[in-house]
């Protein structure tokens, strides 16, 4: 037993434990109490150690090894364990991110913010949403969020992060807020909002959508949490101004503005008429 334990890099206590739980039986036990392991037991121990390295529980290892050996069965067991490890890794990554975020906020003398996947889509803004858009709007968006599976929430969060990261890229590339690139992404941003029930964009209410975007733009500029989400305060401010510029094209015109537009068009038409008349006289 001691020789086998040394070669395998494990302790004699581990071998005795495997024997006690029925995972690895010795070929025989001598009158002196020594355990003796033959070739088959050594081969089984190698498989035990290989599966143990994956983090598979001993009970599952026993199930795999005690079932008639087929490659398909082992593949199925390993695939299932890989899924488990992936979930564990994601959970661990979230915990690491939470600790890093909390540490960063504390160092800045600020309160940590809740993760949207823990807190809910708009729980943090419930009072404001209810006051501005009504209880039904808040409940609709919150129900939409909580009815999602964890994977769907994860995918949505990834899309949201990518949406904000793209704003930073556009800003760093030196584009203006009214550039085609910035305005195309502003349109994508608005389409993203349309997916969320309870928002004016989802309901197709243009006037309230403009109001909502302007309110969010102000938050993008002033809220440090959004500065972090965008990757920089400058990127958040750039996105805010680009969105403001974009919704100006959507805003319904008041009667006064309509009169101004008509007057401007009349002036432009009159200028064209006078220009054309002048050109004809010059030819004469």
Secondary structure, 3 states (H helix, E strand, C coil): CHHHHHHHCCCHHHHHHHHHCCCCCCCEECCCCCEECCHHHHHHHHHHHHHHHCCCCHHHHHHHHHCCCCHHHHHHHHHHHHHHHHHHHHHHHHHHHHHHHHHHHHHCCCCCCCCHHHHCCCHHHHHHHHHHHCHHHHHHHHHHHHCCCHHHHHHHHHHHHHHHHHHHHHHHCCCCCCCHHHHHHHHHHHHHHHCCCCCHHHHCCHHHHHHHHHHHHHHHHHCHHHHHHHCCHHHHHHHHHHHHHHHHCCCCCCHHHHHHHHHHHHHHHHHHHHHHHHHHHHHC
